[in-house]
Amino acid sequence: MSPEHVSRPLGSYDPTEPMVISYGDLIAARNAVAELVTILNDPNDPPSEYHRESVRLGVRIAVVRDGEPYIFDTFEEAVAWLVELRDRLRNLLPDLPPGRREGT
């Protein structure tokens, strides 16, 4: 049985256990972060102040270091973190599905 189909007992997630998610979900997360960074850095349609603050606060909630929420002081810090996340995900995942080669 694939690890992504193993049911987990109810209760809190064990932080020492490796996180197992489906490959498709990981690809979707990579693509979503890349698209968000593209939208936020679009010079032809910059985000409004409301959207800038929403991103700063929203990304802050998603980032946890040592069990404590990390607070971004500026929109630019939040976007920089998203760029780093996008780049880490790009380095971990291939652009093509497994077994496929360019041109096929």
C-alpha positions as CSV (number, residue, x, y, z in Angstrom):
1,M,0.0,0.0,0.0
2,S,1.3,3.5,-0.9
3,P,2.2,5.6,2.2
4,E,-0.2,8.3,1.1
5,H,-3.1,5.9,1.6
6,V,-2.2,4.8,5.1
7,S,-4.9,6.0,7.5
8,R,-3.6,7.9,10.5
9,P,-5.2,7.6,14.0
10,L,-7.1,10.6,15.2
11,G,-5.2,13.1,17.2
12,S,-2.3,15.4,16.8
13,Y,0.4,14.7,14.2
14,D,3.7,13.5,15.5
15,P,6.3,16.1,14.5
16,T,9.1,13.5,14.5
17,E,7.3,11.4,11.9
18,P,8.2,12.2,8.3
19,M,5.4,14.0,6.6
20,V,3.8,11.9,3.8
21,I,1.7,13.6,1.2
22,S,0.7,12.5,-2.3
23,Y,3.1,13.4,-5.2
24,G,0.2,15.2,-6.9
25,D,-0.4,17.4,-3.9
26,L,3.2,18.3,-3.7
27,I,3.3,19.3,-7.4
28,A,0.1,21.3,-6.8
29,A,1.7,23.2,-3.9
30,R,4.8,23.9,-6.0
31,N,2.7,25.3,-8.8
32,A,0.5,27.3,-6.5
33,V,3.5,29.0,-4.8
34,A,5.1,29.7,-8.2
35,E,1.9,31.3,-9.5
36,L,1.4,33.4,-6.3
37,V,5.0,34.7,-6.6
38,T,4.4,35.6,-10.2
39,I,1.2,37.5,-9.4
40,L,2.7,39.3,-6.5
41,N,5.7,40.5,-8.5
42,D,3.7,41.6,-11.6
43,P,4.8,45.2,-12.3
44,N,1.8,45.7,-14.6
45,D,-0.7,44.9,-11.8
46,P,0.9,45.4,-8.4
47,P,-1.1,44.2,-5.4
48,S,-3.2,46.8,-3.5
49,E,-2.3,47.8,0.1
50,Y,-5.1,45.5,1.3
51,H,-3.7,42.5,-0.6
52,R,-0.1,43.3,0.5
53,E,-1.3,43.2,4.1
54,S,-3.3,40.1,3.5
55,V,-0.2,38.3,2.1
56,R,2.0,39.5,5.0
57,L,-0.4,38.2,7.6
58,G,-1.5,35.1,5.7
59,V,2.0,33.9,5.1
60,R,2.9,34.6,8.7
61,I,0.2,32.1,9.8
62,A,1.5,29.4,7.5
63,V,5.1,29.7,8.7
64,V,6.1,28.0,11.9
65,R,9.6,27.8,13.2
66,D,10.3,25.8,16.4
67,G,6.6,25.8,17.2
68,E,6.3,29.6,17.2
69,P,4.6,31.6,14.6
70,Y,7.0,33.8,12.6
71,I,6.0,37.4,12.0
72,F,6.9,39.1,8.8
73,D,7.4,42.8,9.4
74,T,6.9,43.7,5.7
75,F,5.2,42.5,2.6
76,E,8.6,42.3,1.0
77,E,9.8,39.8,3.7
78,A,6.7,37.6,3.1
79,V,7.3,37.6,-0.7
80,A,11.0,36.8,-0.2
81,W,10.0,33.8,1.9
82,L,7.6,32.7,-0.8
83,V,10.4,33.0,-3.4
84,E,12.7,30.9,-1.3
85,L,9.9,28.3,-0.8
86,R,9.2,28.3,-4.6
87,D,12.9,27.7,-5.3
88,R,13.2,24.9,-2.7
89,L,10.2,23.1,-4.2
90,R,11.6,23.6,-7.7
91,N,14.8,22.0,-6.6
92,L,13.1,19.0,-5.0
93,L,10.6,18.3,-7.8
94,P,11.2,17.7,-11.5
95,D,9.3,19.8,-14.0
96,L,8.2,16.7,-15.9
97,P,6.3,13.7,-14.5
98,P,8.5,10.7,-13.5
99,G,9.4,8.6,-16.5
100,R,8.8,11.4,-19.1
101,R,11.5,13.0,-21.1
102,E,11.4,16.3,-22.9
103,G,9.9,16.0,-26.3
104,T,7.8,12.9,-25.5
